Amino acid sequence: MNILIIGGGGREHALAWKIAQSPQLEKLFIAPGNAGTAKLGTNIPVKVDDFEGIKKLVLQEKINLVVVGPEAPLVAGIVDYFLTDPDLKYVPVIGPSKSGAKLEGSKDFAKMFMHKYKIPTATFSTFIDYSVDDGKAHLATLEPPYVLKADGLAAGKGVLIIDDLEEAQRQLEEMLHGKFGEASRKVVVEEFLRGIELSVFIITDGDGYVILPSAKDYKRIGEGDTGPNTGGMGAVSPVPFADEAFLKKVEDRVVKPTITGLKREGIRYRGFLYLGLMNRDGDPYVVEYNVRMGDPEGEVVLPRIKTDFVELLKAIAEGRLSDVKVEFDPRFVTTVILASGGYPGSYEKGKEITGLENAGVGMGAGKSVETGSAAKDTVDWVVFHSGTRAEGDKILTNGGRVLAVSGYGETMKEALKRSYELAEKIEFEGKYYRRDIGFDL
């Protein structure tokens, strides 16, 4: 098969790494990709929202399957674009339709969906610009901290958690008046859920589903979960407290009613579904839906899938996921993000990265390879590129989150030890990483 991955971050490198291990793969293309994906397939400089450019690439390279990494093209309707184009409609795309992508593209839609199908979540109210006074009055009836969520996509910046009432009221007004552009012209005000967060991922063909390993990511830039939010500074899988009993509750109370709701609404959904959950005294509550694999959670969940990943993707596309048996690696996987100095604020790009001879995929006593062929052996670590680019023989930083250093271990402690040992060996100017991933577990 010829497969195209849309995206260029750590999640897409992890997807490429898994796909490259399949004997069913003939050619792999990544648009736009990064310096890591270039070692697994062919990077094509096409932007994720350039649907015409993607069409040209699909037809030119005779692509048989498309995997969409980030949320933006899904929310913009790339699946519908393929389904309604006479030249593309026979090329399956892994991802939901535009109506399904509203689960991430509109917080208000997602909350209304959960309310309709009795999926446990925080109580909420939604406000628009002319109801700002009602929103301020509503905030005054709540206990702090106050949770404000921009309705639309806001590049990970659209959720504010504020302790002071007057500040929350001021921020609500600013959001409704365009602080996050069109994304915050509508704002969801939620009850604050206390508990421990985790993520559970499923893949579905719209009818059958497979629950993938649980994960927990760490969003804040500072140790002890302090400072501003980021795209994610590390992750752990599995989550120790997410035992069989808890995950059964997730399946019965969240997964099944979500799949049922999508079918009843007539929403086409074939792809990943991310459940951002809160464990509240042993019961799962949905914090948010995402309609794609997470990042950096993808860098700990995907390495634990032992089943031929291309076979899984084909089963999703062909509507026969229920017939596929999926195996997972029982070991822990942890990832530590190496970030550019200054992130998530301003930072410089173009810093040379050294020590990558220690990276790639690690096996046994430290043998290092660059491709997915290591899947046949016991893998101890793998480094995924996120914000990188190649310049001649050099690899340079090209983003805020630069690399995801993933380690395997029989215990979480052992996996973290591998991640941190390798993180120390990779260098670039301004390198920063949290040294407390998994501290609360």
C-alpha positions in Angstrom: 0.0 0.0 0.0 1.0 3.6 -0.6 0.1 5.6 2.5 0.0 9.4 3.1 0.3 10.9 6.6 -0.9 14.5 7.0 1.0 16.4 9.6 4.5 17.2 10.8 4.9 16.7 14.5 5.8 14.0 17.0 2.5 12.3 16.7 3.0 12.0 12.9 6.5 10.6 13.4 5.1 8.0 15.8 2.4 7.1 13.2 5.1 6.9 10.5 7.2 4.7 12.7 4.4 2.2 13.3 3.3 2.2 9.7 6.8 1.7 8.5 7.0 -1.6 10.4 4.2 -3.2 8.4 5.0 -5.6 5.6 1.9 -4.3 3.8 3.6 -0.9 3.2 5.0 -0.1 -0.2 5.6 3.7 -0.1 5.1 6.2 2.7 4.6 9.9 2.3 4.3 12.6 5.0 3.0 16.1 4.3 4.9 18.1 5.4 6.7 15.8 7.9 9.9 16.6 9.7 13.6 15.5 9.9 12.5 12.3 11.7 9.8 11.2 9.3 12.2 11.8 6.4 14.1 8.6 7.5 10.9 6.6 7.2 9.4 7.9 4.0 9.2 10.8 1.7 8.4 14.3 3.1 6.3 16.5 0.7 6.1 20.2 1.4 2.3 20.5 1.4 0.5 22.3 4.2 -2.1 20.3 6.1 -4.9 22.8 5.1 -3.9 22.8 1.4 -6.6 20.4 0.2 -5.9 21.0 -3.5 -2.2 20.3 -2.9 -3.1 17.1 -1.0 -5.4 16.0 -3.8 -2.6 16.5 -6.4 -0.2 14.4 -4.2 -2.7 11.6 -3.7 -3.4 11.2 -7.4 0.2 11.6 -8.4 1.6 9.1 -6.0 -1.4 6.7 -6.3 -2.1 6.8 -2.5 -4.3 4.0 -1.2 -4.9 5.3 2.3 -4.7 8.7 4.1 -4.1 9.2 7.8 -4.8 12.6 9.2 -2.7 13.6 12.2 -3.8 17.0 13.4 -7.3 18.3 14.2 -7.4 21.4 12.0 -7.9 19.7 8.6 -10.5 17.4 10.1 -12.5 20.3 11.5 -12.1 22.0 8.1 -13.7 19.0 6.5 -10.9 17.1 4.7 -12.9 13.8 5.0 -15.9 15.4 3.3 -13.6 16.9 0.7 -12.5 13.4 -0.3 -15.9 11.8 -0.1 -17.4 14.4 -2.5 -14.6 14.6 -5.0 -15.1 12.1 -7.9 -11.3 11.6 -8.2 -10.8 11.0 -4.4 -13.9 9.3 -3.1 -12.5 5.8 -3.3 -9.4 6.8 -1.3 -10.2 6.1 2.4 -9.2 8.7 5.0 -8.7 7.8 8.7 -10.5 10.6 10.5 -14.1 11.7 11.2 -16.3 13.7 8.9 -16.7 17.5 9.5 -19.8 16.8 11.6 -17.9 14.3 13.7 -14.9 16.7 14.1 -17.2 19.2 15.8 -16.7 17.1 18.9 -13.3 18.9 19.1 -14.1 21.9 16.9 -16.9 23.2 19.1 -16.8 22.8 22.9 -20.5 23.8 23.0 -21.5 21.0 20.5 -19.5 18.5 22.5 -21.1 19.4 25.8 -24.6 19.3 24.3 -23.8 15.9 22.8 -22.6 14.6 26.2 -25.7 16.0 27.9 -28.0 14.4 25.3 -26.5 11.0 25.6 -26.0 11.1 29.4 -22.2 11.0 29.3 -20.8 12.2 32.6 -19.2 15.6 32.4 -19.0 18.9 34.3 -22.1 21.1 34.4 -21.8 24.0 32.0 -23.4 27.1 30.4 -22.6 28.7 27.1 -22.5 32.5 26.5 -22.1 34.7 23.4 -21.1 38.4 23.0 -24.5 39.9 23.8 -25.0 37.7 26.9 -21.7 38.8 28.6 -23.6 40.3 31.6 -25.4 37.0 32.1 -22.1 35.2 31.9 -20.6 37.4 34.6 -23.6 36.9 36.8 -23.4 33.1 36.2 -19.7 33.1 37.3 -20.7 34.8 40.6 -22.9 31.8 41.4 -20.0 29.3 41.0 -17.2 28.3 43.4 -13.7 29.0 42.3 -11.6 28.1 40.3 -13.6 29.2 37.3 -13.2 27.3 34.0 -13.6 29.3 30.7 -13.3 27.5 27.4 -13.3 29.1 23.9 -15.8 27.2 21.8 -13.6 26.8 18.8 -10.0 25.7 18.1 -7.5 28.1 19.7 -4.2 26.3 19.3 -4.3 24.9 22.9 -4.6 28.4 24.4 -8.4 28.6 24.7 -8.9 27.1 28.2 -8.5 29.4 31.2 -8.7 28.3 34.8 -8.9 31.3 37.1 -9.2 31.6 40.9 -10.3 35.2 41.2 -13.9 36.1 40.3 -13.3 39.6 39.0 -10.4 38.3 36.8 -12.7 35.5 35.5 -15.4 38.0 34.6 -12.8 40.3 32.9 -11.4 37.3 30.9 -14.9 36.2 29.9 -15.6 39.7 28.4 -12.2 39.7 26.6 -12.8 36.3 25.2 -16.3 37.1 23.9 -14.9 40.2 22.3 -12.3 38.3 20.3 -9.3 37.5 22.6 -8.9 34.2 20.7 -10.4 35.5 17.5 -13.5 33.7 16.2 -12.8 30.7 18.4 -13.9 32.6 21.6 -17.0 34.5 20.2 -18.8 31.8 22.1 -17.5 30.6 25.6 -18.4 27.6 27.6 -18.2 28.2 31.4 -17.8 24.9 33.3 -17.9 23.6 36.8 -14.3 22.8 37.9 -13.8 19.1 38.2 -11.4 17.9 40.9 -9.5 14.7 40.5 -6.7 13.2 38.4 -6.7 13.6 34.7 -5.9 10.9 32.2 -6.6 10.1 28.5 -8.2 7.1 27.0 -8.0 6.6 23.2 -10.2 4.5 21.0 -10.2 3.6 17.3 -13.5 3.1 15.6 -15.0 2.3 12.2 -18.2 3.9 13.4 -19.6 0.7 14.8 -16.9 -1.5 16.3 -14.2 0.0 18.4 -10.9 -0.9 20.1 -9.9 0.8 23.4 -6.2 1.6 23.2 -3.8 1.9 26.2 -4.5 4.7 28.7 -2.1 7.6 29.1 -1.5 10.7 31.1 0.2 13.8 29.8 1.7 16.8 31.5 0.6 20.2 30.0 2.3 22.8 32.2 5.8 24.0 31.4 7.0 24.0 35.0 7.8 21.1 37.4 5.0 20.3 39.8 2.5 21.3 37.1 3.3 25.0 37.4 3.4 27.8 34.8 1.5 28.2 31.5 0.0 25.4 29.5 1.9 23.9 26.6 1.2 21.3 23.9 2.4 18.7 26.4 5.8 18.2 28.1 5.6 14.4 28.6 3.4 11.4 29.0 3.1 8.0 30.7 1.3 4.8 29.6 -0.4 2.9 31.1 -1.8 5.0 34.0 -1.4 3.0 37.2 -4.8 3.9 38.7 -6.7 3.1 35.4 -7.3 -0.5 36.4 -9.7 -2.9 34.8 -12.6 -1.8 37.0 -12.1 1.9 36.1 -11.7 1.2 32.4 -14.9 -0.9 32.4 -16.7 2.2 33.7 -15.1 4.3 30.9 -16.3 1.8 28.4 -19.8 1.5 29.7 -20.4 5.2 30.6 -18.4 7.0 28.0 -17.3 4.9 25.0 -20.5 3.0 24.3 -22.9 6.0 24.6 -20.5 8.0 22.5 -20.5 5.5 19.7 -24.3 5.1 20.0 -24.8 8.9 19.9 -22.6 9.3 16.8 -24.7 6.6 15.0 -28.0 8.1 16.1 -26.9 11.5 14.9 -25.9 10.0 11.5 -22.3 11.1 12.0 -19.7 9.3 9.9 -16.8 8.5 12.2 -13.8 6.3 11.2 -10.6 7.1 13.1 -9.2 8.0 16.5 -11.2 9.4 19.3 -9.5 10.9 22.3 -11.3 10.9 25.6 -9.9 13.5 28.0 -11.1 12.2 31.4 -11.1 13.2 35.0 -11.0 10.4 37.6 -13.3 11.8 40.3 -13.4 9.5 43.3 -13.1 6.5 41.0 -15.7 7.6 38.5 -14.8 8.9 35.0 -16.0 12.3 33.8 -15.3 13.7 30.3 -13.3 16.9 30.3 -13.1 17.0 26.5 -13.1 15.1 23.2 -10.3 15.2 20.7 -10.9 13.7 17.2 -7.4 12.5 16.6 -4.5 10.8 18.4 -3.0 13.0 21.1 0.5 14.5 21.2 2.6 13.6 23.2 0.3 10.8 24.2 0.8 9.3 20.7 4.4 8.8 21.5 3.6 6.5 24.4 0.4 4.8 23.2 1.4 4.0 19.6 4.7 2.3 20.7 2.6 -0.1 22.8 0.6 -1.4 19.8 2.0 -4.8 18.7 -0.6 -5.6 16.0 0.3 -4.7 12.4 -0.8 -1.1 12.4 -1.6 -0.9 8.7 -3.9 -3.9 9.2 -5.7 -1.9 11.9 -6.0 1.1 9.6 -7.4 -1.0 6.8 -9.9 -2.5 9.2 -11.1 0.9 10.2 -11.4 2.0 6.6 -13.2 -1.2 5.6 -15.6 -1.3 8.5 -14.4 -4.6 9.9 -12.6 -3.5 13.1 -14.6 -5.9 15.2 -12.9 -8.8 13.4 -9.4 -7.8 14.3 -7.6 -9.0 17.4 -5.3 -6.3 18.8 -2.3 -7.0 21.0 -0.5 -4.5 23.2 3.0 -4.4 24.8 2.5 -4.9 28.5 5.5 -2.7 29.4 5.3 0.9 30.4 6.3 3.6 27.9 7.1 7.2 29.0 8.1 10.2 26.9 9.9 13.3 27.9 9.7 16.4 25.6 12.8 18.3 24.9 11.7 21.9 24.2 13.3 25.1 23.0 14.2 27.6 25.6 11.5 30.2 26.1 8.7 27.9 25.0 5.6 28.2 25.2 6.5 31.9 24.8 8.9 33.3 22.2 11.9 31.0 21.3 14.5 30.8 18.6 14.7 28.2 15.9 17.6 26.8 13.9 19.7 25.5 16.8 21.8 22.5 15.8 20.9 19.2 17.6 23.7 16.9 18.6 23.7 13.5 20.2 21.1 12.0 17.9 23.5 9.1 17.2 22.1 7.9 20.5 18.5 8.3 19.2 16.4 6.6 16.6 15.3 3.2 18.0 17.3 1.6 20.8 17.6 -2.1 21.3 19.3 -4.2 24.0 22.6 -2.8 25.1 22.4 0.4 23.1 22.3 -0.6 19.4 20.8 2.3 17.5 18.9 2.2 14.2 16.9 4.9 12.3 14.0 2.9 10.9 11.0 1.0 12.1 12.7 -2.3 11.4 13.6 -2.7 15.1 10.0 -3.8 15.7 11.1 -7.4 15.3 13.4 -7.0 18.3 12.9 -5.8 21.9 12.9 -2.0 21.7 14.2 -0.1 24.8 13.7 3.4 23.5 12.7 5.5 20.5 13.1 9.2 19.8 10.4 11.0 17.9 11.0 14.3 16.1 8.5 17.0 16.5 9.9 20.5 15.7 12.9 19.6 13.6 14.2 20.2 10.1 17.2 18.9 8.1 19.8 21.2 6.6 22.4 19.2 4.8 23.9 16.8 7.3 22.6 18.8 10.3 19.4 18.5 12.2 18.1 21.8 13.5 15.3 22.8 15.9 12.2 24.1 14.1 9.6 24.4 16.8 8.8 24.8 20.5 8.6 21.1 21.2 11.6 19.6 19.5 11.9 15.9 20.4 10.0 13.3 22.3 12.3 10.8 24.1 10.3 7.6 24.7 11.6 4.8 26.9 10.2 1.3 27.7 10.4 -0.4 31.0 8.9 -3.2 33.1 8.0 -0.4 35.6 7.2 3.3 35.1 10.4 4.1 37.0 12.5 2.0 34.6 10.9 3.6 31.6 11.5 7.1 32.9 15.1 6.2 33.7 15.6 5.3 30.0 13.9 8.5 28.8 15.9 10.7 31.1 19.3 9.0 30.4 18.8 9.6 26.6 17.4 13.1 27.2 20.7 14.0 28.8 22.7 12.8 25.8 20.9 14.9 23.2 22.0 18.6 23.1 20.9 21.8 21.5 21.2 25.4 22.7 18.4 26.3 25.2 17.3 22.7 25.6 14.7 22.5 28.4 12.7 19.5 29.8 10.7 18.7 32.9 12.4 16.3 35.2 9.3 15.2 37.1 7.1 13.4 34.5 5.0 10.9 36.4 5.7 12.6 39.7 2.0 12.4 40.8 1.6 8.7 39.9 
